[in-house]
Amino acid sequence: MRRILLLTEYDGTHFAGLQRQRQGLRTVQGELEKALPHIGALPKAVAAGRTDAGVHALAMPFHIDLQSPIPVEKVPEALNRLLPEDLKVVAAREVAPDFHARKDALWRAYRYRVLLRPHPSPLLRHRVLWLRRPLDLKAMEEALPLLLGRHNFLGFAKEETREGVRELLEARLEVLEGEMGPEVRFYFKGRSFLRGQVRGMVGTLLEVGLGRRSPESVKAILETADRRLAGQSAPATGLYFLEAAYPEEKLKPPGS
């Protein structure tokens, strides 16, 4: 038995989220686990985190247990023949037998994309949040550092979340001229995130950028953990799970 780390890329548009759910709902984990027995793996895949319906991923880690002798470099090709077009394995490697995709993650990173132009883009309708109004970048850049560090982020999360202390390691934005028009991209890196936290932070920052609240208002949300003080959650369409990092020793296969 070999433990394998898979990196998966998916378009979240037609998934009901990452995590396996009740029968009939299409999920990333469910589609992956259906394919695993066909390559000689146990039908269980453990992800580094979870994404909601409509959220995308560039390199979401999963670990699986492989019983067959298939070379690890052949695993992506073998799985991709079985997986749907909106979910693919982009890399695979053997790791330590006790590697755990969720528990061993040192940090995780997300990106949120906002398209700024007068008219919506049909081609990017499931990839970005479209805004016709310009954003005050300076005001948002004043608010971003207030989110850094260890705080109770319940004020930005979905209401069913109860324990809210997390540490945000990086928070920044960049502006670039995309093929379809100018984009603002938010980047967040943290050890872990609450469910809905990133979308809650982005929604609040956009209100800052639109002049609906002050940058300093972020402090009150962190101090009170009151969801009513934060902005509306940004739509799922613009959110991407980027990557996770792991200790080097956990990425080494036995005998290496």
Sequence and secondary structure as in RCSB ss.txt:
>XXXX:A:sequence
MRRILLLTEYDGTHFAGLQRQRQGLRTVQGELEKALPHIGALPKAVAAGRTDAGVHALAMPFHIDLQSPIPVEKV
PEALNRLLPEDLKVVAAREVAPDFHARKDALWRAYRYRVLLRPHPSPLLRHRVLWLRRPLDLKAMEEALPLLLGR
HNFLGFAKEETREGVRELLEARLEVLEGEMGPEVRFYFKGRSFLRGQVRGMVGTLLEVGLGRRSPESVKAILETA
DRRLAGQSAPATGLYFLEAAYPEEKLKPPGS
>XXXX:A:secstr
 EEEEEEEEE GGG S SS  STT   HHHHHHHHGGGGTB S  EESS   TT EEEEEEEEEEE S   GGGH
HHHHHTTS TTEEEEEEEE  TT  TTTT SEEEEEEEEEESSS  STTTTTSEEESS   HHHHHHHGGGG EE
EE GGGS TT    EEEEEEEEEEEEEETTEEEEEEEEEES   TTHHHHHHHHHHHHHTTSS TTHHHHHHHH 
 GGGS     GGGEEEEEEE  GGGGS TT 
